[in-house]
Amino acid sequence: MFDHLKCLILNSDFRPLSVWPLSFTSPQEAIKTVFRGRATVVEEYDQVIRSPSMEIKLPRIIALKNYAPIQSTPKFCRRSVLLRDKFTCQFCGEKFDSKDLTYDHLIPRSKGGQTTFENILTACNTCNAAKKDSLPSFSGKKGKKGSGLRPLKMPRQPTSAELLKAGLEHLDPELRESFAGWIGWDGATGSAS
């Protein structure tokens, strides 16, 4: 009935718990969280649900009562690598959907390379297949096809702020517009604030 509605979850400091994906729940789950005393309603939809004894407007935005700690150093995961590299193959420079990008170990695992931010780049299937398990070439042109490809930039540990900004840039435009005042996005200039 209200499946198309989303409720944004804010931390107690009124910032989203996460940006990409944006921290949403269903309005029904938000009502449960509010009734358990874990959150307060910040904004409501006009739609209501009714029980025999009450009528409740569906929450559009809730804020947690207790602060949920957010890691200062981003956790290594596929989402963080994709955001850091902005959904771009780090060898050919082309942008792709997340499903069309792979991890590439700069120093291949077969040669002792670790699965860490400092050794992982996003690569399209073509470039990853071309590089295989060879070491990168640091002579010649960046992004040149063939074995020993040279990365466009070196992999590194991203900051939480970088991932937040990248996450905002990759939000669905409709969501970005609808919740702009709450996610740190300035709709007028189109940039993260």
C-alpha positions, 0 to 999 in steps of 0.5 A: 500500500505504501511500498513506494514511500521511504523514510530517511534515518538520521543519526542523533546529530541529524546526519544520515547513517549512510549516504550510498546507499542512503539510510532508508527504512519503510515508514512502517518500520520507522513507526515501530522504531519510534514506538520503541523509543529509539527515534523521534519523527522529524518529518511526516508524509500526509498519508496516515495509517489507522488502527481502531484507537489511533491515526498515525501520519507516516514518518518521512524522516526519523532521527535516532535518540542515541548516537550510532558511532560511525567509523572514522576510517572507512571499512574496506568493501566493494562499495567503498572502492567503487566510490573512491574510484568513482565507478571508473576503470583505473586503467582505461578511464571509462565509467561503468555500472558497478556490475561491470567493474571488478577488483584488480590487485595492483600487485597480484595475489599470486605475487603476494599482493593483499586485498587492501585499499592500497592494492585494489583498483576498480577495473573493467572486465577488458582491462582486468583480463588484459592485465591478468596477473602481471605487475603494473608497468610504470613506464610508458603511457598511463592506461595503455592496453596490454599486459603490465597496464599502468594505473591512472592513479595509485590506490589508497585509503580513502577518507570518510569525507571523500566517500560521503561526497562521492556517495552524494554524487551517485545518489538517484537524482529524485532522492537527492532532490527530495531529501536535499536539506537532510543529506548535505546536498545543496540543490542550488549549486549541485554540490556537497556542502 
